[in-house]
């Protein structure tokens, strides 16, 4: 095995691991979005559940194509894959905490480090 083959093997492995992590993140976002009630999204002014289901579902589909799709290598969707991970990350970082708090009734006495 020469150096060029070794680099190709390592590169393919890294792309596979990155695609797997991205797919798991997108699946988590989609199935978490399914779990919450529609009125919780509107209560916290974070668009609608249908919007987030479409966005995270599209991200999951792109992630599945990137991971399980054939072709010459993994991560072939490039910019679309990056947009899919970004959409799932926005849901998990911004929308999920707000919707999760609204589902519990939320406390107005909550500061950034807990109740006060």
KOLROFI-160691 format. One record per residue: chain; x, y, z of N, C-alpha, C in turn. Coordinates in steps of 0.02 Angstrom, whole numbers, plus 50000, padded with zeros to 5 digits. Example, Ala and Ser with C-alpha at 12.3 -4.5 7.8 and 13.67 -1.06 7.14 Angstrom:
% residues 2
NODE;A;50660;49716;50390;50615;49775;50390;50660;49835;50390
NODE;A;50642;49888;50354;50684;49947;50357;50645;50002;50394
//
This chain:
% residues 116
NODE;A;50043;49941;50000;50000;50000;50000;50045;50062;50000
NODE;A;50038;50101;49949;50079;50162;49946;50044;50220;49982
NODE;A;50077;50276;49985;50052;50334;50023;49987;50362;49996
NODE;A;49979;50361;49930;49918;50389;49901;49857;50347;49920
NODE;A;49864;50282;49920;49808;50239;49939;49792;50247;50013
NODE;A;49843;50254;50054;49833;50262;50126;49796;50327;50141
NODE;A;49816;50381;50107;49782;50445;50116;49710;50440;50094
NODE;A;49696;50407;50039;49628;50398;50015;49586;50358;50064
NODE;A;49616;50306;50093;49580;50265;50142;49563;50306;50204
NODE;A;49611;50344;50229;49599;50386;50289;49548;50440;50273
NODE;A;49553;50470;50216;49505;50523;50196;49434;50495;50192
NODE;A;49426;50436;50163;49360;50405;50159;49333;50389;50229
NODE;A;49376;50366;50273;49355;50352;50341;49333;50414;50378
NODE;A;49369;50469;50370;49351;50532;50403;49284;50557;50376
NODE;A;49274;50554;50310;49211;50576;50281;49153;50533;50305
NODE;A;49165;50468;50313;49112;50424;50338;49093;50442;50410
NODE;A;49142;50453;50452;49129;50471;50522;49091;50538;50526
NODE;A;49112;50587;50486;49078;50652;50486;49006;50645;50461
NODE;A;48995;50605;50409;48928;50594;50383;48884;50558;50434
NODE;A;48914;50511;50471;48876;50475;50523;48856;50521;50580
NODE;A;48902;50564;50602;48886;50612;50655;48832;50661;50632
NODE;A;48838;50685;50571;48788;50732;50544;48720;50698;50539
NODE;A;48718;50636;50516;48655;50599;50511;48623;50590;50579
NODE;A;48662;50573;50629;48634;50565;50698;48606;50631;50724
NODE;A;48641;50686;50711;48617;50752;50732;48552;50769;50698
NODE;A;48547;50756;50633;48486;50771;50595;48428;50726;50616
NODE;A;48442;50663;50631;48389;50618;50655;48363;50640;50723
NODE;A;48409;50660;50767;48389;50684;50833;48343;50745;50827
NODE;A;48362;50792;50784;48321;50852;50775;48252;50835;50748
NODE;A;48249;50791;50698;48184;50774;50668;48138;50738;50717
NODE;A;48164;50688;50752;48121;50649;50797;48103;50689;50860
NODE;A;48146;50735;50880;48128;50779;50935;48072;50827;50914
NODE;A;48075;50850;50853;48023;50895;50827;47955;50858;50823
NODE;A;47956;50795;50805;47895;50756;50803;47863;50749;50872
NODE;A;47904;50748;50923;47882;50734;50991;47842;50791;51022
NODE;A;47855;50852;51003;47823;50910;51035;47757;50928;51002
NODE;A;47713;50959;51041;47647;50979;51016;47653;51042;50972
NODE;A;47607;51048;50925;47609;51104;50878;47598;51171;50912
NODE;A;47556;51174;50963;47542;51238;50994;47601;51263;51035
NODE;A;47647;51220;51054;47707;51242;51091;47752;51284;51047
NODE;A;47755;51269;50983;47796;51308;50936;47769;51379;50929
NODE;A;47704;51384;50922;47673;51449;50914;47674;51489;50978
NODE;A;47673;51455;51035;47673;51490;51099;47739;51525;51112
NODE;A;47793;51499;51085;47858;51530;51095;47882;51569;51033
NODE;A;47838;51578;50985;47852;51616;50924;47913;51590;50886
NODE;A;47913;51525;50873;47968;51493;50836;47943;51460;50771
NODE;A;47905;51497;50732;47873;51472;50671;47823;51417;50689
NODE;A;47809;51372;50643;47761;51319;50656;47795;51251;50659
NODE;A;47759;51204;50686;47786;51136;50689;47795;51108;50618
NODE;A;47749;51124;50574;47754;51101;50505;47818;51127;50471
NODE;A;47834;51190;50483;47895;51219;50455;47956;51181;50480
NODE;A;47960;51170;50546;48019;51137;50574;48021;51063;50555
NODE;A;47964;51031;50548;47964;50962;50524;47989;50957;50452
NODE;A;47968;51004;50410;47992;51005;50341;48067;51018;50338
NODE;A;48090;51065;50378;48161;51083;50377;48204;51026;50404
NODE;A;48186;50998;50461;48226;50944;50490;48217;50879;50451
NODE;A;48158;50868;50421;48147;50810;50379;48189;50813;50315
NODE;A;48192;50872;50286;48236;50881;50227;48309;50871;50245
NODE;A;48328;50896;50304;48397;50887;50327;48411;50813;50338
NODE;A;48364;50777;50366;48373;50705;50376;48379;50668;50310
NODE;A;48339;50687;50261;48343;50655;50195;48411;50668;50163
NODE;A;48435;50730;50167;48501;50746;50139;48555;50708;50175
NODE;A;48549;50703;50241;48598;50666;50280;48598;50592;50262
NODE;A;48539;50564;50251;48534;50493;50231;48565;50482;50162
NODE;A;48552;50528;50116;48583;50522;50050;48659;50528;50054
NODE;A;48682;50572;50096;48754;50581;50103;48787;50520;50135
NODE;A;48753;50490;50183;48782;50433;50218;48774;50368;50180
NODE;A;48713;50354;50156;48699;50290;50126;48701;50290;50050
NODE;A;48706;50349;50019;48707;50354;49947;48771;50324;49919
NODE;A;48766;50297;49860;48824;50268;49828;48872;50322;49805
NODE;A;48902;50312;49750;48947;50363;49723;49019;50347;49739
NODE;A;49061;50394;49724;49133;50382;49730;49158;50390;49801
NODE;A;49120;50423;49844;49143;50432;49912;49089;50460;49956
NODE;A;49104;50467;50019;49056;50495;50066;49061;50571;50067
NODE;A;49008;50602;50088;49008;50675;50093;49005;50709;50025
NODE;A;48973;50676;49977;48972;50703;49909;48923;50760;49900
NODE;A;48879;50771;49949;48829;50824;49941;48854;50893;49960
NODE;A;48913;50897;49989;48947;50960;50004;48906;51014;50036
NODE;A;48887;51064;49997;48852;51123;50021;48783;51105;50049
NODE;A;48748;51059;50017;48683;51037;50041;48690;51002;50109
NODE;A;48741;50962;50117;48753;50930;50181;48768;50980;50235
NODE;A;48806;51031;50219;48821;51084;50267;48758;51122;50287
NODE;A;48715;51137;50239;48652;51171;50254;48606;51127;50297
NODE;A;48607;51061;50284;48566;51015;50324;48589;51013;50396
NODE;A;48653;51009;50407;48680;51008;50476;48665;51074;50510
NODE;A;48670;51129;50474;48655;51194;50503;48582;51200;50523
NODE;A;48536;51176;50482;48465;51179;50498;48450;51137;50560
NODE;A;48479;51077;50564;48468;51034;50623;48498;51066;50685
NODE;A;48556;51097;50678;48589;51129;50735;48550;51189;50760
NODE;A;48521;51228;50715;48480;51285;50735;48419;51261;50774
NODE;A;48388;51208;50750;48331;51181;50786;48352;51159;50857
NODE;A;48406;51120;50861;48427;51093;50926;48451;51147;50974
NODE;A;48483;51199;50949;48512;51250;50993;48463;51305;51011
NODE;A;48416;51321;50967;48372;51378;50979;48299;51358;50992
NODE;A;48272;51318;50948;48200;51302;50951;48186;51250;51004
NODE;A;48225;51197;51007;48212;51143;51054;48208;51166;51127
NODE;A;48256;51206;51152;48251;51227;51222;48188;51269;51236
NODE;A;48170;51312;51189;48110;51354;51199;48046;51313;51199
NODE;A;48041;51266;51152;47982;51224;51147;47978;51176;51206
NODE;A;48035;51151;51227;48038;51106;51284;48015;51141;51348
NODE;A;48036;51203;51356;48016;51242;51415;47943;51261;51412
NODE;A;47917;51275;51352;47846;51292;51344;47803;51231;51358
NODE;A;47827;51172;51341;47789;51111;51354;47781;51096;51428
NODE;A;47828;51119;51468;47825;51108;51540;47786;51164;51575
NODE;A;47767;51214;51538;47731;51270;51568;47777;51329;51579
NODE;A;47842;51318;51582;47890;51372;51588;47880;51414;51650
NODE;A;47932;51436;51679;47928;51478;51738;47955;51547;51720
NODE;A;47920;51598;51739;47943;51666;51725;48000;51686;51772
NODE;A;48012;51647;51823;48064;51663;51871;48130;51630;51853
NODE;A;48139;51610;51791;48200;51575;51772;48252;51625;51747
NODE;A;48311;51620;51775;48367;51659;51750;48410;51613;51708
NODE;A;48467;51637;51684;48509;51596;51641;48541;51537;51678
NODE;A;48543;51539;51744;48575;51485;51783;48526;51447;51827
NODE;A;48461;51460;51818;48411;51425;51858;48362;51474;51888
NODE;A;48319;51449;51932;48267;51492;51961;48297;51544;52008
NODE;A;48262;51601;52012;48283;51654;52059;48224;51681;52096
//
